[in-house]
Amino acid sequence: MASNLIKDLLFDICLPAVYKAACLREKEPDRVLFVEYRTARMPDSFKLIDEELLSRGDIECRFVALDRSHVSYPEFVRRSVKLLREMAAARVVFLSDINEVVSCVNKRRETKVVQLWHACGAFKKFGASTIGNEHGTNAKWLRRHPLYRNIDLVTVSAPAVREAYAEAMDLKDRPGAVQSTGVSRTDIYFKEGAAAEARNRFYSQFPEAEGKKILLYAPTFRGRTPHVTTAPGFDPRALLSMIGDDFCLVIKHHPLVKEVPPVPAGEGIVLDAGGMKIEDLLFAADMVITDYSSLIFEYSLFERPMFFFACDLEEYLKWNGFYEPYEKMIPGPLCRTMEELAREITLAADHFDPAKIRRFRKKYMESCDGAATERILSLVLGEGGK
């Protein structure tokens, strides 16, 4: 009860007052803010836009990290005050996730808030879409502390997913707010030379993988921060023993998972790619194993095999649910056991038809063509993105 009162006081009175006072000061028409809510690092969702703006030299770019998952509550409050003072003078604010701080104020009309989001497509439900689920968002709480208020533009990967984002972010009464510009972070996959550079970085770190088929296992997390866990039931050694020596298994857990299972020692090759960028791993991977991760949308750009190891599907449905029936949506086989997974990998190694993935890519990634950053900046800053 006390914590709820403190939160109400902070977000209903204190922070709005800070922002209102800051709006009385002089504005900075060429200031752009990039705001990260959960961590301290700049997410990939921001990097290409930040690089493009910096290359022009006429825009002041600032990065503000609230780092909510790691700092103490007093430090989070201090950073929130700093953010709102910066936001009061800014021309544009870019977000990549929920942000209750940006959402708690009555925003200046002159400031544009752009939600780039941190994922492509529309896979598992989030935000207002989870209201009514066993572990979904509480409708009363969301009305009290909105997470997506003040958004002027949401950039998405295809026309087919606009409705899902409008529902999740409670923007159905503003249909023009969600635009299928493509997702800026995907432009890297179309950049000349990017694939070769990524593979060079991968093999520099993992020279033992040379000559092997790279099999990437990248599951999403379970639970709520800060107590999230990784996927259950996956046995790296058992899988390698069944699929043979042609493969190198690379494991990349979700960055929100703090306690990851140790990589087992022994025969064969199992590598921990915890420190590598997911883009480099997707470039390098010949095949991907995942469960409910939205990386499937980015990986569909390569039209390579995907496998879905989802031994806890029924339990996961209680947490999130999906925008479409899971088994019909996924562009690869659903596997409940390691034996099923090994069989599907072996079959795909000898015969793979990319037609299903091509249809999936066309539906969910239609607007991602290497020019999303340019389109987004043109929308946000005006004709020519200036």
C-alpha positions as CSV (number, residue, x, y, z in Angstrom):
1,M,0.0,0.0,0.0
2,A,2.8,2.4,0.9
3,S,4.6,1.8,-2.3
4,N,1.5,2.5,-4.3
5,L,1.0,5.8,-2.5
6,I,4.6,6.7,-3.2
7,K,4.2,5.9,-6.9
8,D,1.0,7.9,-7.1
9,L,2.6,10.9,-5.5
10,L,5.6,10.7,-7.8
11,F,3.8,10.2,-11.1
12,D,0.6,12.1,-10.4
13,I,2.1,15.2,-8.7
14,C,5.9,15.5,-8.4
15,L,7.1,14.6,-11.9
16,P,4.4,16.5,-13.7
17,A,5.3,19.5,-11.6
18,V,8.9,19.2,-12.5
19,Y,8.1,19.0,-16.2
20,K,5.6,21.9,-16.1
21,A,8.2,24.2,-14.4
22,A,10.9,23.1,-17.0
23,C,8.6,24.0,-19.9
24,L,8.8,27.6,-18.8
25,R,12.4,27.7,-19.8
26,E,13.8,28.3,-23.3
27,K,13.3,25.5,-25.9
28,E,16.0,23.8,-27.9
29,P,14.6,23.3,-31.5
30,D,17.4,21.1,-32.6
31,R,17.7,18.8,-29.5
32,V,16.8,15.1,-29.9
33,L,16.6,12.8,-26.9
34,F,17.0,9.0,-27.0
35,V,15.5,7.5,-23.8
36,E,16.2,4.0,-22.6
37,Y,13.9,2.8,-19.7
38,R,15.3,-0.6,-18.6
39,T,19.1,-0.6,-19.0
40,A,22.1,1.7,-19.1
41,R,23.1,1.0,-22.7
42,M,21.8,2.6,-25.9
43,P,19.6,-0.1,-27.5
44,D,20.0,-1.2,-31.2
45,S,16.7,0.4,-31.9
46,F,18.3,3.9,-31.6
47,K,21.7,3.4,-33.1
48,L,21.1,3.9,-36.8
49,I,19.0,7.0,-36.3
50,D,21.5,8.4,-33.8
51,E,24.3,7.8,-36.3
52,E,22.4,9.4,-39.1
53,L,21.6,12.5,-37.1
54,L,25.1,12.9,-35.8
55,S,26.5,12.7,-39.3
56,R,24.5,15.7,-40.3
57,G,26.0,17.9,-37.6
58,D,23.0,20.2,-37.2
59,I,21.1,18.2,-34.5
60,E,22.1,17.9,-30.9
61,C,21.6,14.2,-29.8
62,R,21.4,13.3,-26.2
63,F,21.0,9.8,-24.6
64,V,19.2,9.4,-21.2
65,A,19.2,6.0,-19.5
66,L,16.8,5.5,-16.6
67,D,18.2,2.0,-16.1
68,R,15.1,1.0,-14.1
69,S,16.2,-2.7,-13.9
70,H,19.4,-1.9,-12.0
71,V,19.4,1.4,-10.1
72,S,17.8,2.1,-6.7
73,Y,14.5,3.8,-6.6
74,P,15.9,7.1,-5.4
75,E,18.4,7.1,-8.3
76,F,15.5,6.2,-10.7
77,V,13.7,9.3,-9.4
78,R,16.7,11.5,-9.8
79,R,17.2,10.3,-13.4
80,S,13.4,10.8,-14.1
81,V,13.7,14.4,-13.0
82,K,16.7,14.9,-15.3
83,L,14.9,13.3,-18.2
84,L,11.8,15.5,-17.8
85,R,13.9,18.7,-17.7
86,E,15.7,17.6,-20.9
87,M,12.4,16.6,-22.5
88,A,10.8,19.9,-21.8
89,A,13.3,21.6,-24.2
90,A,13.5,18.8,-26.8
91,R,12.1,18.7,-30.3
92,V,11.9,14.9,-30.5
93,V,12.0,12.1,-28.0
94,F,12.7,8.6,-29.2
95,L,11.6,5.6,-27.1
96,S,12.2,1.9,-27.6
97,D,10.1,0.5,-24.7
98,I,7.4,1.3,-22.2
99,N,8.1,4.6,-20.3
100,E,5.9,5.7,-17.5
101,V,8.0,8.8,-16.9
102,V,7.4,10.2,-20.4
103,S,3.8,9.2,-20.1
104,C,2.9,10.9,-16.8
105,V,3.1,14.5,-18.0
106,N,1.0,16.8,-20.2
107,K,3.4,17.0,-23.1
108,R,4.2,20.2,-25.0
109,R,2.6,20.1,-28.4
110,E,5.9,21.1,-30.0
111,T,7.7,18.0,-28.8
112,K,7.2,14.8,-30.8
113,V,7.4,11.4,-29.0
114,V,8.3,8.6,-31.3
115,Q,8.1,4.9,-30.2
116,L,10.5,2.9,-32.2
117,W,9.9,-0.2,-30.0
118,H,12.6,-2.8,-29.6
119,A,11.1,-5.6,-31.8
120,C,9.6,-6.3,-35.2
121,G,6.3,-7.9,-36.1
122,A,3.5,-8.7,-33.6
123,F,4.1,-12.0,-31.9
124,K,3.3,-12.3,-28.2
125,K,0.8,-9.8,-26.7
126,F,1.9,-6.9,-24.6
127,G,0.5,-3.7,-23.0
128,A,-3.3,-3.3,-23.1
129,S,-3.6,-6.4,-25.2
130,T,-2.8,-8.6,-22.2
131,I,-5.7,-7.2,-20.0
132,G,-7.8,-10.2,-18.9
133,N,-4.9,-12.7,-19.1
134,E,-4.0,-14.6,-15.9
135,H,-0.8,-12.6,-15.5
136,G,-1.6,-9.8,-17.9
137,T,-1.7,-6.0,-17.4
138,N,-4.2,-4.7,-14.8
139,A,-6.7,-2.4,-16.5
140,K,-7.2,-0.2,-13.4
141,W,-3.4,0.1,-12.9
142,L,-2.8,0.9,-16.6
143,R,-5.4,3.7,-16.5
144,R,-3.8,5.1,-13.4
145,H,-0.3,4.9,-14.7
146,P,-0.4,4.7,-18.6
147,L,2.7,3.4,-20.3
148,Y,2.2,4.7,-23.8
149,R,0.6,8.1,-23.4
150,N,2.0,11.1,-25.3
151,I,3.1,9.0,-28.3
152,D,2.9,10.8,-31.6
153,L,4.3,8.1,-33.8
154,V,4.9,4.3,-33.6
155,T,7.0,2.8,-36.3
156,V,6.3,-0.8,-37.2
157,S,7.6,-3.5,-39.7
158,A,4.5,-4.0,-41.9
159,P,0.9,-2.9,-42.4
160,A,-0.3,-6.2,-41.1
161,V,0.9,-5.4,-37.5
162,R,-0.5,-1.9,-37.2
163,E,-3.7,-3.0,-35.5
164,A,-1.8,-5.0,-32.9
165,Y,0.3,-2.1,-31.8
166,A,-2.7,0.3,-31.8
167,E,-4.4,-2.1,-29.4
168,A,-1.4,-2.7,-27.2
169,M,-0.6,1.0,-26.8
170,D,-4.2,2.1,-26.6
171,L,-4.0,4.2,-29.8
172,K,-7.1,2.9,-31.6
173,D,-8.7,6.3,-31.5
174,R,-5.6,7.7,-33.3
175,P,-5.1,5.4,-36.3
176,G,-2.5,7.7,-38.0
177,A,-0.2,7.3,-35.0
178,V,1.0,3.8,-36.0
179,Q,2.9,3.8,-39.3
180,S,4.4,1.0,-41.3
181,T,7.7,2.8,-42.0
182,G,9.8,-0.3,-41.4
183,V,11.9,-0.7,-38.3
184,S,15.2,1.3,-38.3
185,R,17.3,-1.4,-36.7
186,T,16.7,-3.7,-39.6
187,D,18.4,-1.4,-42.1
188,I,21.7,-3.0,-41.0
189,Y,20.7,-6.3,-42.6
190,F,20.6,-4.6,-46.1
191,K,23.9,-2.7,-45.7
192,E,26.5,-3.7,-48.2
193,G,29.3,-5.6,-46.5
194,A,27.5,-6.0,-43.2
195,A,27.1,-9.7,-43.5
196,A,30.8,-10.4,-44.1
197,E,31.8,-8.0,-41.3
198,A,29.4,-9.8,-38.9
199,R,30.7,-13.2,-39.8
200,N,34.3,-12.1,-39.4
201,R,33.5,-10.8,-35.9
202,F,31.8,-14.1,-35.1
203,Y,34.6,-16.3,-36.2
204,S,37.2,-14.1,-34.6
205,Q,35.5,-14.8,-31.3
206,F,34.7,-18.4,-32.0
207,P,37.3,-19.8,-34.4
208,E,36.4,-23.4,-33.4
209,A,33.1,-22.9,-35.2
210,E,34.8,-22.7,-38.6
211,G,33.6,-25.4,-41.0
212,K,30.5,-26.2,-38.9
213,K,26.8,-25.4,-39.4
214,I,26.0,-22.7,-37.0
215,L,22.9,-23.5,-34.9
216,L,21.8,-20.6,-32.8
217,Y,19.6,-21.2,-29.7
218,A,18.0,-17.9,-28.6
219,P,14.9,-18.2,-26.3
220,T,13.0,-15.3,-24.8
221,F,12.6,-14.8,-21.0
222,R,9.8,-15.9,-18.6
223,G,8.3,-13.9,-15.7
224,R,8.6,-10.2,-14.8
225,T,11.6,-8.1,-14.2
226,P,13.7,-8.2,-12.2
227,H,13.0,-11.9,-11.5
228,V,13.0,-13.3,-15.0
229,T,14.2,-16.7,-15.9
230,T,15.2,-18.4,-19.2
231,A,13.4,-21.2,-21.1
232,P,13.0,-24.6,-19.4
233,G,13.7,-28.0,-20.8
234,F,16.5,-27.4,-23.3
235,D,19.4,-29.9,-23.2
236,P,22.4,-28.8,-25.3
237,R,24.4,-32.0,-24.9
238,A,21.5,-34.2,-25.7
239,L,20.7,-32.2,-28.9
240,L,24.3,-32.3,-30.1
241,S,24.5,-36.1,-29.5
242,M,21.5,-36.6,-31.7
243,I,22.3,-34.3,-34.6
244,G,26.0,-35.1,-35.1
245,D,29.3,-33.5,-35.5
246,D,28.4,-31.2,-38.4
247,F,26.9,-28.6,-36.1
248,C,28.1,-25.9,-33.7
249,L,25.5,-24.9,-31.1
250,V,25.6,-21.3,-30.0
251,I,23.5,-20.2,-27.0
252,K,22.3,-16.6,-26.6
253,H,19.9,-16.0,-23.6
254,H,17.7,-12.9,-23.4
255,P,19.6,-9.9,-21.9
256,L,17.1,-9.5,-19.1
257,V,18.0,-13.0,-17.7
258,K,20.6,-12.4,-15.0
259,E,21.2,-16.0,-14.0
260,V,21.8,-18.1,-17.1
261,P,22.5,-21.8,-17.1
262,P,26.2,-22.7,-17.4
263,V,27.3,-24.0,-20.8
264,P,28.0,-27.7,-20.3
265,A,31.5,-29.0,-20.9
266,G,32.3,-32.2,-22.8
267,E,32.4,-33.5,-26.3
268,G,31.1,-31.4,-29.2
269,I,30.9,-27.6,-29.5
270,V,28.6,-25.5,-27.4
271,L,29.4,-21.8,-27.3
272,D,28.1,-19.1,-25.0
273,A,27.4,-16.0,-27.1
274,G,26.2,-13.8,-24.2
275,G,28.5,-10.9,-25.1
276,M,27.8,-10.8,-28.8
277,K,25.2,-8.6,-30.6
278,I,22.2,-10.5,-31.7
279,E,22.6,-9.0,-35.2
280,D,26.0,-10.6,-35.6
281,L,24.6,-13.9,-34.5
282,L,21.7,-13.8,-36.9
283,F,24.0,-13.0,-39.8
284,A,26.2,-16.0,-38.8
285,A,23.5,-18.5,-38.0
286,D,22.6,-21.2,-40.6
287,M,19.6,-22.2,-38.4
288,V,17.8,-20.7,-35.4
289,I,16.0,-22.4,-32.5
290,T,13.8,-20.2,-30.4
291,D,10.4,-20.3,-28.7
292,Y,8.4,-17.0,-28.4
293,S,11.1,-14.5,-29.3
294,S,10.4,-11.7,-31.8
295,L,13.8,-12.3,-33.3
296,I,12.0,-14.6,-35.8
297,F,10.9,-11.6,-37.7
298,E,14.4,-10.3,-38.2
299,Y,15.7,-13.7,-39.0
300,S,13.0,-14.2,-41.6
301,L,14.9,-11.7,-43.7
302,F,17.5,-14.4,-44.3
303,E,15.0,-17.1,-45.3
304,R,16.8,-19.8,-43.4
305,P,15.4,-22.6,-41.2
306,M,13.7,-21.9,-37.9
307,F,12.6,-24.3,-35.2
308,F,10.3,-23.6,-32.3
309,F,11.1,-25.5,-29.0
310,A,8.1,-24.7,-26.9
311,C,7.7,-27.3,-24.2
312,D,5.9,-24.9,-21.9
313,L,3.5,-23.4,-24.5
314,E,0.3,-23.9,-22.4
315,E,1.9,-22.2,-19.4
316,Y,3.2,-19.3,-21.5
317,L,-0.2,-18.7,-23.0
318,K,-1.4,-17.8,-19.5
319,W,1.3,-15.2,-19.2
320,N,1.1,-13.4,-22.5
321,G,-0.9,-15.0,-25.3
322,F,-0.3,-14.3,-29.0
323,Y,-1.9,-12.0,-31.6
324,E,-2.5,-15.0,-33.8
325,P,-2.7,-18.8,-32.9
326,Y,0.9,-19.8,-32.2
327,E,1.0,-23.1,-34.2
328,K,-0.5,-21.4,-37.3
329,M,1.7,-18.4,-37.1
330,I,5.2,-19.8,-36.6
331,P,7.2,-20.3,-39.9
332,G,8.8,-23.6,-38.8
333,P,8.1,-26.8,-36.9
334,L,6.8,-26.8,-33.3
335,C,8.9,-29.2,-31.1
336,R,7.9,-30.3,-27.6
337,T,10.8,-32.6,-26.9
338,M,14.6,-32.7,-27.7
339,E,14.0,-35.8,-29.9
340,E,11.5,-33.9,-32.0
341,L,13.8,-31.0,-32.3
342,A,16.7,-33.1,-33.4
343,R,14.6,-34.9,-36.0
344,E,13.4,-31.6,-37.5
345,I,17.0,-30.1,-37.6
346,T,18.3,-33.2,-39.4
347,L,15.5,-33.1,-41.9
348,A,16.1,-29.4,-42.6
349,A,19.8,-30.0,-43.0
350,D,19.1,-32.2,-46.0
351,H,16.0,-30.6,-47.4
352,F,14.6,-27.1,-46.7
353,D,11.9,-25.3,-48.5
354,P,11.9,-21.5,-47.7
355,A,8.4,-20.9,-49.1
356,K,6.7,-20.7,-45.7
357,I,9.3,-18.3,-44.4
358,R,8.9,-16.1,-47.5
359,R,5.2,-15.8,-46.9
360,F,5.9,-15.0,-43.2
361,R,8.4,-12.4,-44.2
362,K,6.1,-10.7,-46.7
363,K,3.3,-10.5,-44.2
364,Y,5.2,-9.3,-41.1
365,M,8.3,-7.5,-42.5
366,E,7.0,-6.0,-45.7
367,S,8.1,-2.5,-44.9
368,C,11.7,-3.4,-43.9
369,D,13.8,-2.9,-47.0
370,G,16.9,-1.0,-45.8
371,A,15.4,2.5,-46.0
372,A,13.4,2.6,-42.8
373,T,15.7,5.1,-41.0
374,E,15.3,7.6,-43.9
375,R,11.5,7.3,-43.9
376,I,11.3,7.7,-40.1
377,L,13.4,10.8,-40.1
378,S,11.4,12.3,-43.0
379,L,8.2,11.8,-41.0
380,V,9.6,13.1,-37.7
381,L,11.7,16.0,-38.9
382,G,9.8,17.0,-42.1
383,E,10.6,16.6,-45.8
384,G,14.1,15.2,-46.3
385,G,14.4,14.5,-42.6
386,K,15.9,17.9,-41.6
